[in-house]
Amino acid sequence: MNRIFRTKEKSVVNTEYTQRYRYSTGVYRGQCGQHGLPSVLHAPLHTRARTRRPLAVQHTHINMAASVSPLRSSFRICSPLSLHHHCCRAKLRTHRKCESQRRHLHLSAVRHAAVVISGTELARQLHREIQRDVEELVAQDNMRPHLGVVLVGDNPASRTYVKNKTRAATILGISSDTVVRPSSVSQEELLDLIDKMNRDWRVSGLLVQLPLPEHINERAVCNAIAPEKDVDGFHIVNIGKLCLDQRSMVPATPAAVWEIIKRAGIKTVGKNVLVAGRSKNVGMPIAMLLHSDRNHERPGGDATVTIAHRCTPREQLKELTSLADIIIAAAGVPRLITADMVKEGAAVIDVGINRVHDPKTGKMRLIGDVDFEGKYSNNKHCLI
């Protein structure tokens, strides 16, 4: 560091030490505030000086204070006088960015001592509320909401999903119809059908069941649906609004997770959240909902969110889950999250759907990403 010799009226930087260390310490000079007070900052060793001339500092009878933020590539220079007048703030940037420092997540205090929460019961409660809303809407001489569904091919899983969706619509008082096209349908024919349904005033909401045959571009099909009718929330406009914390159509599974968190009273502000899965339809939207500002147009969770995916090492995943207050499993990996990976008081939400062979029955059965058969501490975890 350069040596600064102070006198009663001024401070002078010793030029000998300045010349010797100017390339290693990086001495910077700047004006500070409306009083024109110069400031001196001794930058880190890996920065370089902007000038080869010896640096002389005058009129610094006021002690200068320099605070360096380890997470920024700039420095904030200020003096007591400038702080007093609220007018002195200057940033001096280095030629090279400071090396970022690792920040370790903290272990939040345990506040939840919950038990298993039934997602089915929450769904029934939500169904009753929507039924009332629909009937009130119709009672006010409004058109009954109508859902249009497009199914391409004869994929058994897709047929099951469509059947469940139309059945749920009927329960809620929403009319629906399904348009089926063979897997050989061309992309142009499918886009024409979507355009026709977009212009049909009787269709309130529209969805195209995914996945589609390989010769059809799914992104082009999703973007062809009118954003205001895009009940799946896959249109690029709705995804963009979601990222900007604006009100939009949110994909169904992330919206369900967010609704569960709110209705179960799970605190998210300042909490550590681990989302296992980064799909554009589930993992990414969930992370966006939870990390965004709760005071924005579309309120978020104000949580610290970490996303893990298939390239995350198993040991690192275990470390991240042990720090998480909320774990959302959406990776599509059977029994990915086990009891030894969850800290006491954590909320675990499983949205994974996996078909596995049941050795007892010899048939296929559905399980999630969380090993619910593991030994979790009684009344210490919130399993949903």
C-alpha positions in Angstrom: 0.0 0.0 0.0 1.1 3.6 -0.6 2.1 5.6 2.4 0.1 8.7 3.1 1.8 11.4 5.2 -0.6 13.9 6.7 0.1 17.4 7.7 -2.1 20.0 9.3 -3.3 21.5 6.1 -2.8 18.8 3.5 -1.9 15.2 2.8 0.7 14.2 0.3 1.2 10.7 -1.1 4.9 9.7 -1.0 5.9 9.7 -4.7 8.6 7.1 -4.2 6.2 4.5 -2.9 3.6 5.5 -5.5 6.1 4.9 -8.3 7.1 1.6 -6.9 3.6 0.2 -6.3 1.4 2.0 -8.8 1.1 -1.0 -11.1 0.5 -3.5 -8.3 -1.9 -1.6 -6.1 -3.7 0.5 -8.7 -4.1 4.0 -7.2 -7.1 5.9 -8.5 -8.0 9.5 -8.3 -11.5 11.0 -8.5 -13.5 14.1 -7.5 -15.9 13.6 -4.6 -19.1 15.6 -4.4 -19.9 19.2 -5.1 -17.1 20.4 -2.9 -14.5 19.0 -5.3 -12.9 16.9 -2.6 -10.4 14.5 -4.1 -10.5 10.9 -3.0 -7.9 8.1 -2.9 -8.6 4.4 -3.3 -6.1 1.6 -3.0 -7.5 -1.0 -5.3 -6.8 -4.7 -5.2 -3.5 -6.0 -6.3 -4.8 -7.4 -9.6 -5.9 -4.0 -10.9 -3.7 -1.5 -12.7 -3.2 2.2 -12.3 -4.7 4.6 -14.8 -1.8 7.0 -14.7 2.0 6.8 -14.4 2.3 10.2 -12.8 2.8 10.4 -9.1 -0.4 11.1 -7.3 -0.6 14.1 -5.0 -3.7 14.6 -2.9 -4.4 18.1 -1.6 -7.0 19.6 0.7 -7.8 16.3 2.4 -7.9 17.6 5.9 -11.2 15.6 6.1 -10.5 11.9 6.5 -11.5 9.9 3.4 -13.3 6.6 3.8 -13.4 4.1 1.0 -15.7 1.0 1.2 -15.1 -1.9 -1.2 -18.0 -4.2 -2.0 -16.7 -7.7 -2.6 -19.6 -8.5 -5.0 -19.1 -5.6 -7.3 -16.5 -4.6 -9.8 -16.7 -0.9 -8.7 -15.9 1.0 -5.5 -17.9 3.5 -3.6 -15.9 6.5 -2.4 -17.2 8.9 0.2 -16.3 11.2 3.0 -18.0 12.2 6.2 -18.7 15.6 4.9 -20.2 14.3 1.7 -22.4 11.9 3.7 -23.5 14.8 5.9 -24.6 16.8 2.9 -26.0 13.7 1.1 -24.4 14.8 -2.1 -21.1 12.8 -2.4 -21.1 9.5 -4.2 -18.8 8.5 -6.9 -17.9 5.2 -8.5 -14.5 4.4 -9.8 -14.4 1.2 -11.9 -11.4 -1.0 -12.4 -10.1 -2.2 -15.7 -10.7 -5.8 -14.7 -13.7 -7.1 -12.8 -13.1 -8.3 -9.3 -13.2 -12.1 -9.0 -16.7 -13.0 -7.7 -16.7 -14.5 -4.3 -18.8 -17.5 -3.3 -21.7 -17.0 -1.1 -23.0 -19.8 1.0 -26.6 -20.2 1.7 -27.6 -19.8 5.3 -29.6 -22.3 7.3 -32.9 -20.6 7.9 -34.7 -21.0 11.2 -37.2 -23.9 11.3 -40.7 -22.6 11.5 -42.8 -25.4 10.1 -43.7 -28.4 12.2 -46.3 -29.8 9.8 -47.6 -33.1 8.6 -48.6 -34.5 5.3 -50.9 -32.2 3.4 -53.4 -33.7 1.0 -53.2 -32.0 -2.4 -56.4 -33.8 -3.4 -58.3 -32.1 -0.6 -56.9 -28.7 -1.6 -58.0 -29.4 -5.2 -61.6 -30.2 -4.0 -61.7 -26.9 -2.1 -60.5 -25.0 -5.1 -63.1 -26.8 -7.3 -65.9 -25.6 -5.1 -64.7 -22.0 -5.2 -64.4 -22.1 -9.0 -67.8 -23.6 -9.4 -69.3 -20.7 -7.5 -67.4 -18.2 -9.6 -68.5 -19.8 -12.8 -72.2 -19.8 -11.8 -72.0 -16.2 -10.6 -70.5 -15.3 -14.0 -73.3 -17.1 -15.9 -76.0 -15.6 -13.6 -74.8 -12.1 -14.7 -75.8 -12.9 -18.3 -72.3 -13.8 -19.4 -71.4 -16.6 -21.7 -70.5 -19.9 -20.0 -66.7 -20.5 -20.3 -65.8 -22.9 -23.1 -62.6 -24.9 -23.4 -61.3 -26.1 -26.8 -58.9 -29.0 -26.8 -56.8 -30.3 -29.7 -55.5 -33.8 -29.5 -53.1 -35.1 -32.2 -52.5 -38.8 -32.5 -53.4 -41.7 -30.3 -50.9 -41.5 -27.5 -52.5 -43.3 -24.5 -51.0 -40.9 -21.9 -52.2 -37.8 -23.9 -55.7 -39.3 -24.2 -55.8 -39.8 -20.4 -54.7 -36.2 -19.8 -57.3 -34.8 -22.1 -60.0 -37.0 -20.6 -59.1 -35.7 -17.1 -59.0 -32.1 -18.2 -62.4 -32.2 -19.9 -63.9 -34.1 -16.9 -62.6 -31.4 -14.6 -64.1 -28.7 -16.8 -67.5 -30.4 -16.6 -67.2 -30.6 -12.8 -66.4 -26.9 -12.7 -69.3 -26.0 -15.0 -67.1 -25.2 -18.0 -68.2 -26.6 -21.3 -65.6 -28.2 -23.5 -65.1 -30.0 -26.8 -62.1 -32.0 -28.1 -60.9 -31.9 -31.8 -58.9 -35.0 -32.7 -56.5 -35.2 -35.6 -54.4 -38.1 -36.7 -50.7 -38.2 -36.1 -50.1 -37.8 -39.8 -51.7 -34.3 -39.8 -49.4 -31.7 -41.3 -48.2 -28.7 -39.4 -50.0 -26.3 -41.8 -53.3 -28.1 -41.2 -52.8 -27.9 -37.5 -52.0 -24.2 -37.6 -55.0 -23.5 -39.7 -57.2 -25.3 -37.1 -55.7 -23.3 -34.3 -56.3 -20.1 -36.2 -59.9 -21.0 -36.7 -60.4 -21.7 -33.0 -58.6 -18.4 -32.1 -61.2 -16.5 -34.1 -64.1 -18.5 -32.7 -65.8 -16.2 -30.2 -67.4 -19.2 -28.4 -64.0 -20.6 -27.4 -62.8 -19.0 -24.2 -59.7 -21.1 -23.7 -57.6 -23.2 -26.1 -55.0 -25.9 -25.5 -53.1 -28.3 -27.7 -52.1 -31.5 -25.9 -48.4 -32.1 -25.9 -46.3 -33.9 -27.0 -46.9 -33.6 -30.7 -45.5 -35.9 -33.5 -41.9 -35.3 -34.4 -42.6 -33.6 -37.7 -44.5 -30.8 -36.0 -42.7 -27.9 -34.3 -44.2 -27.6 -30.8 -42.9 -24.1 -30.3 -44.6 -22.9 -33.5 -47.9 -24.5 -32.4 -47.7 -23.0 -28.9 -47.0 -19.5 -30.3 -49.9 -19.9 -32.8 -52.5 -19.9 -29.9 -53.9 -16.5 -29.1 -52.1 -15.4 -25.8 -55.5 -14.5 -24.2 -56.8 -18.0 -24.9 -53.5 -19.8 -24.0 -54.7 -21.7 -20.9 -51.5 -23.7 -20.8 -49.4 -20.5 -20.6 -46.9 -21.7 -23.2 -47.1 -18.8 -25.6 -44.0 -16.7 -25.7 -45.9 -13.6 -24.7 -47.2 -15.3 -21.5 -43.8 -16.6 -20.7 -42.3 -13.2 -21.2 -44.9 -11.6 -18.9 -44.2 -14.3 -16.3 -40.5 -13.4 -16.3 -41.3 -9.7 -16.0 -43.7 -10.3 -13.0 -46.7 -9.2 -15.0 -50.1 -10.8 -14.9 -50.4 -13.6 -17.5 -51.5 -17.1 -18.1 -49.3 -19.2 -15.8 -48.7 -22.9 -16.7 -51.0 -25.2 -14.7 -48.5 -27.1 -12.6 -46.5 -24.1 -11.4 -49.8 -22.3 -10.7 -50.9 -25.3 -8.6 -47.6 -25.3 -6.7 -47.9 -21.6 -5.9 -51.6 -22.1 -4.8 -50.6 -25.0 -2.6 -47.9 -22.9 -0.9 -50.3 -20.0 -0.3 -53.1 -22.1 1.0 -50.9 -24.3 3.2 -49.5 -21.2 4.8 -45.9 -22.0 3.9 -43.7 -18.9 4.4 -41.5 -18.1 1.4 -40.1 -14.6 2.1 -36.4 -14.9 2.7 -36.5 -18.7 2.6 -34.2 -21.1 0.7 -36.0 -23.0 -2.1 -34.6 -25.9 -4.1 -36.4 -26.6 -7.4 -35.3 -30.0 -8.8 -36.0 -29.7 -12.5 -35.5 -26.9 -15.1 -38.2 -27.7 -17.7 -39.7 -24.7 -19.4 -43.2 -25.8 -18.5 -42.7 -26.7 -14.8 -39.3 -26.0 -13.2 -38.5 -22.6 -14.7 -42.0 -21.1 -14.1 -42.0 -22.4 -10.5 -38.6 -20.7 -9.9 -39.9 -17.5 -11.4 -43.0 -17.4 -9.3 -41.1 -18.0 -6.0 -38.1 -15.7 -6.5 -39.9 -12.6 -7.8 -40.9 -9.6 -5.7 -44.1 -9.9 -3.7 -44.9 -6.2 -4.4 -44.9 -6.4 -8.2 -47.9 -6.6 -10.5 -47.9 -10.4 -10.2 -46.8 -11.0 -6.5 -44.0 -13.5 -6.0 -42.5 -15.3 -3.1 -39.4 -13.2 -2.4 -37.5 -16.5 -1.9 -33.9 -17.4 -2.6 -34.3 -20.0 -5.3 -31.8 -22.6 -6.5 -32.4 -24.8 -9.5 -30.9 -28.3 -9.8 -31.1 -30.5 -12.9 -29.7 -33.7 -14.4 -26.2 -32.3 -14.5 -26.2 -31.5 -10.8 -23.9 -34.0 -9.0 -25.7 -36.2 -6.5 -23.6 -35.0 -3.6 -24.2 -31.3 -4.5 -27.9 -32.0 -4.7 -27.9 -33.5 -1.3 -26.0 -30.4 0.1 -28.5 -28.0 -1.5 -31.6 -29.9 -0.3 -30.2 -30.0 3.3 -30.2 -26.2 3.2 -33.6 -25.8 1.7 -36.7 -24.7 3.6 -38.8 -25.7 0.6 -38.1 -28.5 -1.8 -40.1 -28.8 -5.1 -39.4 -32.0 -6.9 -40.1 -31.7 -10.6 -37.3 -33.6 -12.3 -39.1 -36.7 -13.4 -36.8 -39.1 -11.6 -38.4 -41.7 -9.3 -37.5 -41.4 -5.6 -35.0 -38.6 -6.3 -35.5 -36.9 -2.9 -35.1 -39.2 0.1 -35.6 -38.6 3.8 -31.9 -38.1 4.6 -31.7 -35.2 2.2 -34.4 -33.1 3.9 -33.8 -31.0 7.0 -36.3 -30.8 9.8 -39.2 -28.4 9.2 -38.8 -28.3 5.5 -41.8 -28.3 3.1 -41.5 -30.9 0.3 -43.8 -30.6 -2.7 -43.7 -33.5 -5.2 -45.1 -32.8 -8.7 -43.2 -35.6 -10.4 -45.1 -38.3 -12.3 -43.2 -41.5 -13.1 -44.5 -44.8 -14.4 -42.6 -47.7 -12.7 -43.0 -51.4 -12.6 -44.6 -52.7 -9.4 -43.0 -56.1 -8.5 -45.8 -57.0 -6.2 -48.6 -56.7 -8.8 -46.5 -57.0 -12.0 -48.2 -53.9 -13.3 -47.2 -50.3 -13.9 -47.9 -47.7 -11.3 -47.4 -44.0 -10.8 -45.0 -42.6 -8.2 -43.4 -39.2 -7.7 -39.9 -37.8 -7.4 -40.0 -38.0 -3.6 -39.6 -41.2 -1.7 -42.6 -40.9 0.6 -42.1 -44.4 1.9 -38.9 -43.2 3.6 -38.7 -42.6 7.3 -39.4 -38.9 7.9 -39.4 -37.4 11.4 -42.9 -37.3 12.8 -44.4 -33.8 12.8 -41.1 -32.4 11.5 -41.8 -32.3 7.8 -44.5 -30.9 5.5 -45.0 -33.4 2.8 -47.4 -32.5 0.0 
